[in-house]
């Protein structure tokens, strides 16, 4: 999903969960307001915490780790898991310049 579409979803109040799979250090430095932080390495043991009734928009720094997470989630019964194209870097560059880039 492009960052522009996610922004539309947020403006429209479309149900979704924004899932950040970066490291704690990365998340502490920069985050998208309203996200749920769940580091990629903790995903297998914390699947029960995630909703299955709405899209999970997964983000990381630039899209690589979140793409891995989406594949993992879809394989475990989360068909609405989707990758945020370009990650938080694209969000910072396109949507919210107040979110620090790194």
Wavefront OBJ file of the C-alpha trace (Angstrom):
o trace
v 0.000 0.000 0.000
v 1.474 3.399 -0.893
v 1.907 5.892 1.942
v -0.600 8.218 0.287
v -3.280 5.539 0.455
v -2.544 4.842 4.119
v -2.912 8.559 4.799
v -6.325 8.499 3.082
v -7.359 5.532 5.219
v -6.345 7.438 8.340
v -8.202 10.585 7.264
v -11.327 8.553 6.446
v -11.138 6.558 9.677
v -10.921 3.276 7.764
v -10.314 0.420 10.225
v -6.765 -0.939 10.166
v -3.831 -1.572 12.445
v -0.460 -0.031 11.659
v 2.160 -2.537 12.796
v 5.783 -1.383 13.167
v 8.266 -4.284 13.067
v 11.509 -2.304 13.460
v 13.937 -2.500 16.361
v 13.265 -0.725 19.654
v 16.046 1.762 18.901
v 14.570 2.634 15.504
v 11.069 2.995 16.923
v 12.313 5.265 19.714
v 13.971 7.518 17.116
v 11.028 7.818 14.719
v 7.486 6.465 14.662
v 4.167 7.042 12.929
v 1.538 8.211 15.394
v -0.896 5.486 16.406
v 1.252 2.537 15.383
v 1.560 -0.705 17.318
v 5.178 -1.622 17.930
v 6.055 -5.314 17.674
v 9.662 -6.076 16.693
v 9.991 -8.570 13.853
v 11.847 -11.119 15.996
v 8.930 -11.178 18.488
v 6.253 -11.728 15.859
v 6.064 -15.564 16.115
v 5.372 -15.546 19.846
v 2.950 -12.607 19.791
v 0.589 -13.480 16.917
v -2.342 -13.821 19.320
v -2.111 -10.092 20.052
v -2.936 -9.161 16.456
v -6.464 -8.700 15.084
v -7.645 -10.787 12.161
v -10.732 -8.706 11.423
v -9.084 -5.712 9.737
v -6.067 -4.923 7.546
v -2.647 -5.017 9.162
v -0.465 -2.398 7.488
v 3.087 -3.444 8.306
v 5.951 -0.972 8.229
v 9.677 -0.894 8.830
v 12.409 1.499 7.699
v 12.159 1.065 3.921
v 9.925 -1.958 3.306
v 12.172 -5.031 3.396
v 11.518 -6.357 6.884
v 7.854 -5.484 6.672
v 7.589 -7.476 3.431
v 9.050 -10.470 5.294
v 6.554 -9.927 8.112
v 3.648 -9.762 5.646
v 4.659 -13.083 4.111
v 4.911 -14.632 7.551
v 1.553 -13.218 8.666
v -0.284 -14.298 5.518
v 1.079 -17.813 5.967
v -0.404 -17.881 9.448
v -3.929 -16.782 8.743
v -3.677 -13.011 8.341
v -4.795 -12.529 4.711
v -5.279 -8.790 5.204
v -1.595 -8.161 6.043
v -0.130 -5.618 3.618
v 3.223 -3.900 3.292
v 3.635 -0.122 3.581
v 5.620 0.721 0.444
v 8.830 2.528 1.297
v 8.252 2.210 5.042
v 8.646 5.026 7.503
v 11.237 6.619 5.220
v 8.601 7.172 2.517
v 6.116 8.349 5.164
v 8.623 10.947 6.392
v 9.528 12.096 2.886
v 5.979 12.247 1.524
v 3.421 12.587 4.323
v 4.944 13.866 7.573
v 8.321 15.633 7.483
v 8.187 15.950 11.290
v 8.954 12.219 11.507
v 12.787 12.056 11.523
v 14.536 10.298 8.659
v 17.553 8.068 9.157
l 1 2 3 4 5 6 7 8 9 10 11 12 13 14 15 16 17 18 19 20 21 22 23 24 25 26 27 28 29 30 31 32 33 34 35 36 37 38 39 40 41 42 43 44 45 46 47 48 49 50 51 52 53 54 55 56 57 58 59 60 61 62 63 64 65 66 67 68 69 70 71 72 73 74 75 76 77 78 79 80 81 82 83 84 85 86 87 88 89 90 91 92 93 94 95 96 97 98 99 100 101 102
